[in-house]
Amino acid sequence: MPFQEINSKMIEATVQPGTKIFSQRGAMLAYKGDVSFTPNIQGGQGGLMSMIGRRVAGEATPLMTVEGSGTVLFGHGGHHIQVIGLSGDTLYVEADRLLAFDGTLQQGTMFMGSQGGVMGMVRGQVSGQGLFTTTLKGHGAVAVMAHGGVIEVPISPQRPVHVDPQAYVAHHGDVRNKLSTALGWRDMVGRGSGEAFQLELSGSGTVYVQASEEKL
């Protein structure tokens, strides 16, 4: 894993010859060694078609390609950082939450509706998120940003998890999601504006939840 957590808001990445790290532009805080930073125009490991797909979907957060030999400190906006390790599975995450990720991971864009997901205008109005989400697949590590820290909540077939849509950060595993309503749920439990929506995730995997209902 190339990322080491320095504190809750900063990570150190080890860059080795022949490898790449992709990071959000403006996330580099300091570095040591012979390291280069190049604006990425090919959509990460997913290539040109991945970039076009993300631009159509509104998921095209500008990236930098980091190469060379040395170490780099990453952080952004004072946000809390969570490092997530992937072992061949797929992480689903909003593009603007990506701080940095392993260059070995395949990047793409997914239409959430094809998962029976958070649909269209309702998803956008309730969560402030888009209809599309970014996917990262393979073996490697991803550093994501959140407000107030992140907790990992396991999802099992017998125990689906219900999450405030605005507190949702990411998930991975064989997980299905849908937006459901429960009158008064946000008024009684959350700090929302009265909409009674919750994101229900079922199957087998993990969902990452931030300790805030604030978007980045």
N, C-alpha and C positions, 0 to 999 in steps of 0.2 A: 504494500500500500504506500503510495508516494506522499501521502499527507499525514502530518503530525499536528495535533492540536496543541498550540502554544498556550492559549486560554480560550475562554468561551467565544471570543470575537476575532480570533486570529489563528491562522494555520500556517505551517511551514511545509513547502513542497520541495522534494528532492528531485532535481532534473538530471537525468543521466544521458550520455551520448546515445543517439539512435532512438530515443523515445520522445514523445510529445506530451504536453499538458495543454488543455484548452481552458482559458479563464475568461471571465467577463472583463470587458475593457474597463480600465480604471480601477481594477481590484488589486494591482500590484502595489505593495507598500514599501518593500525594500528587497534587495537581492545581493547575493555574493557569488562570485565566480564568473565564468564566461557564459552568460545566458542572453539569448535574444528573444525579442517580443515582436511578433509580426501580426498585423491585422489579418484576420481569417476571412477569406472570401469564398470558401468552398464548403461551408456548412459542417465543419468538424469532420469526424470520421465518416459521416454519412455521405459526403461529397456534394456535388452541385445540385442534384435533385433534392437532397435533404434540405439544402439552403432555400431552393425555390419553394418547396412545400411549406417551410416554416414562414417564409415571407407572405405567402398566400394566406396562411393561417394566422398571421399576426404574432408568430412566436419567434421572430428573428432577433433575439438579443445579440448585439455585437460581441464577437469573440476575439481573443488574441491567441495565437499559437506560441507556446513557450517551448524553447529548445535550447540545448547546450549542455553545460556541466556546471552545477552549482545548486544553490538553495534559494527559494523565493518565499517571501512572506506575503500572504494574501489576507485581505479583509475588505469590507465595503460598508460604509454608512453606519458603522458601529453595530451592525446586525449580529445576532448570535449565529454561530456556524455549527452545523451538524455534518459529520463525515459518515457516509453510508457506503458500506462495502457490498459489491455485487459479485455473485459466484455463478455467472451464466444466466441470470434472470434479467428481467426488465424493470427499470425504475420509471415511474410516471411522475412528472414534476413540471410545474409551471416554469417557463424559460427564465422569467425575471428572478427566480429564486436560485438559479445556478450561479455559484461563485467560481468553481473550477472542477474539472473532471479529467480522469485518466484518458490519454489519447488512444488507448486500446478499445475504448467503448464505442459502439456503433450508435450514432445519433439519428433520430428521426422525429416525425410528427404524427400524432394519432388523433383521429376524429373521435371524441369521447362518446358520441352517440352510438358508435359501432359496438361499444361495450354495454349498451343499455344505460349509458352514462348520464352525466349531468347535462340536460338538454338545453340548447339554444339560448333564447332570451332569458329564460328563468335562471339558468346557470350563471349567465353574465350579471344579471341584476342582483341575485342573491349573494354570490361569492365575489363578484368583481373580477372573475376569471373568464377566459375565453372558452369557445366551444372546442378548441384544439388544445392539446397538451404535448409537451416534449417527452420523448422516450430515450432512454439510454440503456443499451443492452450489452452484456458480455461479462468479462472478468476485469474488475478494477474498482476504483473508488470515486465517489462523487462528494463534493462539498456543497451543501445547500444552505441558504440563509433563511432566517426566521426572526420574528419578534419574540423576545422574552424566553428563549430556550425552546427545546424540542423534546418531546417524549415519544418513545416507540410503543405503539399499542398493537399487540398480536391479534390477528384475525384468524378464527377457526370456523369450520363449517357449522359447529354447534353454537358459536358465539359471534354473531355479526357485530360490527362496531358502528355506532352512530356518532357523527362528528359535525360540529358546527362548520358549515362550508367555508367560512372565512378563517377558521383555525386550521384548515387542512393545508398540509405542506406537500406531501408526496406519499406514494405507496408503491410496494412491489409485491410480487407473488401472483398466484392464480386468484385474482380478486375481481369481483364484479361490483359495480357501484350504481346507485340510483338516488335520485333526490326524492325524499318523501316529506309529507307534511304531518305535523302534530300540533294542533291548535294550542297556542300559549307556550309551547316548548321554549322558544327563544326568550319570551318574557320571563319565564320562571327560572330558566337555567342560564341562558347566555346574557349578553349585554347588547343585543341587537335592537333594531328599530321596530320590532313587533312582528316581523315575518316569521311564520311558524314552519321553517324548513330545516331539515337535517339531511346530511349525506350518509347514506347507509352503505357500508362496505361488507361484503360477505365472501366466503371462500376460504382460502388459506394464504396467509401472507402477513404483511406488516404495514400499518399506516403511521405516518409521522405527523404529529399534531403540535402546533406552536401554542405557547402560553399567552395568546393574544388573539383578538379578532381584527387586528389591523393589517392591511395590505402593505407590502413593501413599497 
